[in-house]
Amino acid sequence: MSKKLGFALSGLMLAMVAGTASADMDGGQLNISGLVVDNTCETRVDGGNKDGLILLQTATVGEIDAGVLNDTVGAKAKPFSITVDCSKANPNPGSTAKMTFGSVFFGNSKGTLNNDMSVMLPTY
């Protein structure tokens, strides 16, 4: 990230903090989401758009207990593809793209996602 962008973001955050300090304390929530990219690589999910929605089937506890093993793909596996085209970036020969996945609910010893215990009713 460039220094100019870093200073701009720092200034924005300082202004936000100053603004909330002088405002009435009536509650609320602010969610910030986004990413910084150089727009040289194009990604596609399942050959479609750059953003995708992967819908998983509902699994029973028994299916998960039986399906989550070190040598299996898991219970109710859902195949999908992510393609990355960096040809417009003129990459150096031999360079590779990197991709990481994460979740705030990741953290058990089986490598799967933990349940969000704050959710009381399933959504269908």
Secondary structure, DSSP 8 states (H G I E B T S, - for coil): --HHHHHHHHHHHHHHHHHHHHS---------------S--EEEETTS-SS---------HHHHHHH--TTS--TT-----EEEE-GGG---TT---------TTB-STTSSB---TT--S---
